[in-house]
Amino acid sequence: MSQPNTPGQRPIPGTTREIDAVCAKISTDNCEFLRLDGAEATVSRVKQEMEAYRWVHLACHAIQNTHEPLRSGFFLDDGRLELSEIMTRNIPRCELAFLSACQTSTGDEKLSEEVVHLAAGMLAAGYQGVVATMWSIKDRHAPDVAGSFYEYLVEKGKNEGSARLESAKAAYALHHASQCLRKKIGDSEGGLLTWVPYVHFGL
């Protein structure tokens, strides 16, 4: 799902390129997937489709509410999809959520002993694994990370004779994607701030 021009938010055109990259990688593996872009990605539609698919990839703006964590959420075409709504849905087969939005795993210094970020909320909703970000990510490089992430999983599956993406390999895939971006942009201060924020939680 991509939201390049969410009403009321600044444009993030890289989200379209990101989903292009994801679809290009997983379509070669005959994976069943549904793509929702812009106006197609409404709150009701995304909630509905999350119940039908094991994985969800959200490329959009997000907000973290440290005072009311369940009101944290993702900005879609017609409003905000909050954690409280996700957690009350029946998502029986959820495996992995890739949250390609800014600060989806940022903590709070006033609540150091409590986890209140979006990634933790997705785990609480039942997802076995979550890829998230510790701070703002760069729109121009997010497609590279996502493309390398899914490319690793597809190739790993082919090598093991499986046509299925394995969420258990997600941490390895994210490490691979981060290293690919690191090699591309280097270890300058700006480079570190670009590839370091991606993290994996769960299985």
Contacts in CASP RR format, 6 or more apart in sequence:
PFRMAT RR
TARGET T0000
AUTHOR 0000-0000-0000
METHOD contacts of the structure
MODEL  1
MSQPNTPGQRPIPGTTREIDAVCAKISTDNCEFLRLDGAEATVSRVKQEM
EAYRWVHLACHAIQNTHEPLRSGFFLDDGRLELSEIMTRNIPRCELAFLS
ACQTSTGDEKLSEEVVHLAAGMLAAGYQGVVATMWSIKDRHAPDVAGSFY
EYLVEKGKNEGSARLESAKAAYALHHASQCLRKKIGDSEGGLLTWVPYVH
FGL
1 19 0 8 1.000
1 35 0 8 1.000
1 36 0 8 1.000
1 37 0 8 1.000
1 41 0 8 1.000
1 46 0 8 1.000
1 56 0 8 1.000
1 57 0 8 1.000
1 58 0 8 1.000
1 59 0 8 1.000
1 60 0 8 1.000
1 76 0 8 1.000
2 14 0 8 1.000
2 15 0 8 1.000
2 16 0 8 1.000
2 18 0 8 1.000
2 19 0 8 1.000
2 36 0 8 1.000
2 37 0 8 1.000
2 38 0 8 1.000
2 41 0 8 1.000
2 59 0 8 1.000
2 60 0 8 1.000
3 9 0 8 1.000
3 12 0 8 1.000
3 15 0 8 1.000
3 38 0 8 1.000
3 41 0 8 1.000
3 59 0 8 1.000
3 60 0 8 1.000
3 61 0 8 1.000
3 75 0 8 1.000
3 76 0 8 1.000
3 77 0 8 1.000
4 11 0 8 1.000
4 12 0 8 1.000
4 13 0 8 1.000
4 14 0 8 1.000
4 15 0 8 1.000
4 16 0 8 1.000
4 37 0 8 1.000
4 38 0 8 1.000
5 11 0 8 1.000
5 13 0 8 1.000
5 38 0 8 1.000
6 12 0 8 1.000
6 38 0 8 1.000
6 60 0 8 1.000
6 61 0 8 1.000
6 75 0 8 1.000
6 76 0 8 1.000
6 77 0 8 1.000
7 77 0 8 1.000
7 78 0 8 1.000
7 79 0 8 1.000
9 61 0 8 1.000
9 75 0 8 1.000
10 61 0 8 1.000
12 59 0 8 1.000
12 60 0 8 1.000
12 61 0 8 1.000
12 139 0 8 1.000
13 139 0 8 1.000
14 59 0 8 1.000
14 139 0 8 1.000
14 140 0 8 1.000
14 142 0 8 1.000
14 143 0 8 1.000
15 59 0 8 1.000
15 60 0 8 1.000
15 100 0 8 1.000
15 139 0 8 1.000
15 142 0 8 1.000
16 37 0 8 1.000
17 143 0 8 1.000
18 59 0 8 1.000
18 100 0 8 1.000
18 142 0 8 1.000
18 143 0 8 1.000
18 146 0 8 1.000
18 147 0 8 1.000
19 35 0 8 1.000
19 37 0 8 1.000
19 57 0 8 1.000
19 59 0 8 1.000
20 143 0 8 1.000
21 143 0 8 1.000
21 144 0 8 1.000
21 146 0 8 1.000
21 147 0 8 1.000
21 150 0 8 1.000
22 57 0 8 1.000
22 146 0 8 1.000
22 147 0 8 1.000
22 150 0 8 1.000
23 33 0 8 1.000
23 35 0 8 1.000
24 147 0 8 1.000
25 147 0 8 1.000
25 150 0 8 1.000
25 151 0 8 1.000
25 154 0 8 1.000
26 33 0 8 1.000
26 150 0 8 1.000
26 154 0 8 1.000
26 165 0 8 1.000
27 33 0 8 1.000
28 154 0 8 1.000
29 154 0 8 1.000
29 157 0 8 1.000
29 158 0 8 1.000
29 163 0 8 1.000
29 165 0 8 1.000
30 163 0 8 1.000
31 163 0 8 1.000
31 164 0 8 1.000
31 165 0 8 1.000
33 53 0 8 1.000
34 49 0 8 1.000
34 52 0 8 1.000
34 53 0 8 1.000
36 45 0 8 1.000
36 46 0 8 1.000
36 49 0 8 1.000
38 77 0 8 1.000
39 77 0 8 1.000
40 77 0 8 1.000
41 60 0 8 1.000
41 76 0 8 1.000
41 77 0 8 1.000
42 76 0 8 1.000
42 77 0 8 1.000
42 78 0 8 1.000
42 79 0 8 1.000
43 76 0 8 1.000
43 78 0 8 1.000
43 79 0 8 1.000
43 80 0 8 1.000
43 81 0 8 1.000
43 85 0 8 1.000
46 76 0 8 1.000
46 81 0 8 1.000
47 81 0 8 1.000
47 85 0 8 1.000
47 86 0 8 1.000
47 89 0 8 1.000
50 56 0 8 1.000
50 86 0 8 1.000
50 89 0 8 1.000
50 91 0 8 1.000
50 94 0 8 1.000
51 89 0 8 1.000
51 90 0 8 1.000
51 91 0 8 1.000
51 92 0 8 1.000
53 93 0 8 1.000
54 93 0 8 1.000
54 94 0 8 1.000
54 95 0 8 1.000
54 96 0 8 1.000
54 167 0 8 1.000
55 95 0 8 1.000
55 96 0 8 1.000
55 97 0 8 1.000
55 98 0 8 1.000
55 165 0 8 1.000
55 167 0 8 1.000
56 94 0 8 1.000
56 96 0 8 1.000
56 97 0 8 1.000
56 98 0 8 1.000
56 127 0 8 1.000
57 97 0 8 1.000
57 98 0 8 1.000
57 100 0 8 1.000
57 146 0 8 1.000
58 74 0 8 1.000
58 97 0 8 1.000
58 98 0 8 1.000
58 99 0 8 1.000
58 100 0 8 1.000
58 101 0 8 1.000
59 100 0 8 1.000
59 101 0 8 1.000
59 142 0 8 1.000
59 146 0 8 1.000
60 74 0 8 1.000
60 75 0 8 1.000
60 76 0 8 1.000
60 100 0 8 1.000
60 101 0 8 1.000
61 74 0 8 1.000
61 75 0 8 1.000
61 101 0 8 1.000
61 102 0 8 1.000
62 72 0 8 1.000
62 73 0 8 1.000
62 74 0 8 1.000
62 75 0 8 1.000
62 99 0 8 1.000
62 101 0 8 1.000
62 102 0 8 1.000
62 103 0 8 1.000
62 104 0 8 1.000
62 118 0 8 1.000
63 72 0 8 1.000
63 73 0 8 1.000
63 75 0 8 1.000
63 80 0 8 1.000
64 72 0 8 1.000
64 73 0 8 1.000
64 103 0 8 1.000
64 104 0 8 1.000
64 106 0 8 1.000
64 107 0 8 1.000
64 116 0 8 1.000
64 117 0 8 1.000
64 118 0 8 1.000
65 71 0 8 1.000
65 72 0 8 1.000
65 73 0 8 1.000
66 107 0 8 1.000
66 108 0 8 1.000
66 110 0 8 1.000
66 111 0 8 1.000
66 116 0 8 1.000
69 83 0 8 1.000
69 116 0 8 1.000
69 117 0 8 1.000
69 121 0 8 1.000
70 82 0 8 1.000
70 83 0 8 1.000
70 84 0 8 1.000
70 87 0 8 1.000
71 82 0 8 1.000
71 83 0 8 1.000
71 84 0 8 1.000
72 82 0 8 1.000
72 83 0 8 1.000
72 116 0 8 1.000
72 117 0 8 1.000
72 118 0 8 1.000
72 121 0 8 1.000
73 80 0 8 1.000
73 81 0 8 1.000
73 82 0 8 1.000
73 83 0 8 1.000
73 118 0 8 1.000
74 80 0 8 1.000
74 81 0 8 1.000
74 99 0 8 1.000
74 101 0 8 1.000
74 118 0 8 1.000
83 118 0 8 1.000
83 121 0 8 1.000
83 122 0 8 1.000
83 125 0 8 1.000
86 121 0 8 1.000
86 122 0 8 1.000
86 125 0 8 1.000
87 121 0 8 1.000
87 124 0 8 1.000
87 125 0 8 1.000
89 125 0 8 1.000
91 125 0 8 1.000
91 126 0 8 1.000
91 127 0 8 1.000
94 125 0 8 1.000
94 126 0 8 1.000
94 127 0 8 1.000
94 128 0 8 1.000
95 127 0 8 1.000
95 128 0 8 1.000
95 129 0 8 1.000
95 167 0 8 1.000
96 127 0 8 1.000
96 128 0 8 1.000
96 129 0 8 1.000
96 130 0 8 1.000
96 131 0 8 1.000
96 167 0 8 1.000
96 170 0 8 1.000
97 119 0 8 1.000
97 122 0 8 1.000
97 127 0 8 1.000
97 129 0 8 1.000
97 130 0 8 1.000
97 131 0 8 1.000
98 130 0 8 1.000
98 131 0 8 1.000
98 146 0 8 1.000
98 149 0 8 1.000
99 105 0 8 1.000
99 118 0 8 1.000
99 119 0 8 1.000
99 122 0 8 1.000
99 130 0 8 1.000
99 131 0 8 1.000
99 132 0 8 1.000
99 133 0 8 1.000
100 131 0 8 1.000
100 133 0 8 1.000
100 137 0 8 1.000
100 142 0 8 1.000
100 145 0 8 1.000
100 146 0 8 1.000
101 118 0 8 1.000
101 133 0 8 1.000
101 137 0 8 1.000
102 133 0 8 1.000
102 135 0 8 1.000
102 136 0 8 1.000
102 137 0 8 1.000
103 117 0 8 1.000
103 133 0 8 1.000
103 134 0 8 1.000
103 135 0 8 1.000
103 136 0 8 1.000
104 117 0 8 1.000
104 118 0 8 1.000
104 119 0 8 1.000
104 132 0 8 1.000
104 133 0 8 1.000
105 117 0 8 1.000
105 118 0 8 1.000
105 119 0 8 1.000
105 120 0 8 1.000
105 130 0 8 1.000
105 132 0 8 1.000
105 133 0 8 1.000
105 134 0 8 1.000
105 199 0 8 1.000
105 201 0 8 1.000
106 117 0 8 1.000
106 133 0 8 1.000
106 134 0 8 1.000
106 135 0 8 1.000
107 115 0 8 1.000
107 116 0 8 1.000
107 117 0 8 1.000
108 114 0 8 1.000
108 116 0 8 1.000
117 132 0 8 1.000
118 132 0 8 1.000
119 130 0 8 1.000
119 132 0 8 1.000
119 199 0 8 1.000
119 201 0 8 1.000
120 201 0 8 1.000
122 129 0 8 1.000
122 130 0 8 1.000
123 129 0 8 1.000
123 130 0 8 1.000
123 201 0 8 1.000
123 202 0 8 1.000
128 167 0 8 1.000
128 202 0 8 1.000
128 203 0 8 1.000
129 167 0 8 1.000
129 170 0 8 1.000
129 200 0 8 1.000
129 201 0 8 1.000
129 202 0 8 1.000
129 203 0 8 1.000
130 200 0 8 1.000
130 201 0 8 1.000
130 202 0 8 1.000
131 149 0 8 1.000
131 170 0 8 1.000
131 174 0 8 1.000
131 198 0 8 1.000
131 199 0 8 1.000
131 200 0 8 1.000
132 198 0 8 1.000
132 199 0 8 1.000
132 200 0 8 1.000
132 201 0 8 1.000
133 197 0 8 1.000
133 198 0 8 1.000
133 199 0 8 1.000
134 196 0 8 1.000
134 197 0 8 1.000
134 199 0 8 1.000
135 193 0 8 1.000
135 197 0 8 1.000
136 197 0 8 1.000
137 194 0 8 1.000
137 197 0 8 1.000
137 198 0 8 1.000
138 194 0 8 1.000
141 181 0 8 1.000
141 185 0 8 1.000
141 194 0 8 1.000
141 195 0 8 1.000
144 177 0 8 1.000
144 180 0 8 1.000
144 181 0 8 1.000
144 184 0 8 1.000
145 177 0 8 1.000
145 178 0 8 1.000
145 181 0 8 1.000
145 195 0 8 1.000
145 198 0 8 1.000
146 177 0 8 1.000
147 177 0 8 1.000
148 173 0 8 1.000
148 176 0 8 1.000
148 177 0 8 1.000
148 180 0 8 1.000
148 181 0 8 1.000
149 170 0 8 1.000
149 173 0 8 1.000
149 174 0 8 1.000
149 176 0 8 1.000
149 177 0 8 1.000
150 165 0 8 1.000
150 173 0 8 1.000
152 169 0 8 1.000
152 172 0 8 1.000
152 173 0 8 1.000
152 176 0 8 1.000
152 177 0 8 1.000
153 165 0 8 1.000
153 166 0 8 1.000
153 169 0 8 1.000
153 170 0 8 1.000
153 173 0 8 1.000
154 165 0 8 1.000
156 166 0 8 1.000
156 169 0 8 1.000
156 172 0 8 1.000
156 173 0 8 1.000
157 163 0 8 1.000
157 164 0 8 1.000
157 165 0 8 1.000
157 166 0 8 1.000
167 203 0 8 1.000
168 203 0 8 1.000
170 200 0 8 1.000
171 200 0 8 1.000
174 198 0 8 1.000
174 199 0 8 1.000
174 200 0 8 1.000
177 198 0 8 1.000
178 195 0 8 1.000
178 196 0 8 1.000
178 198 0 8 1.000
181 194 0 8 1.000
181 195 0 8 1.000
182 191 0 8 1.000
182 195 0 8 1.000
185 191 0 8 1.000
185 194 0 8 1.000
185 195 0 8 1.000
END
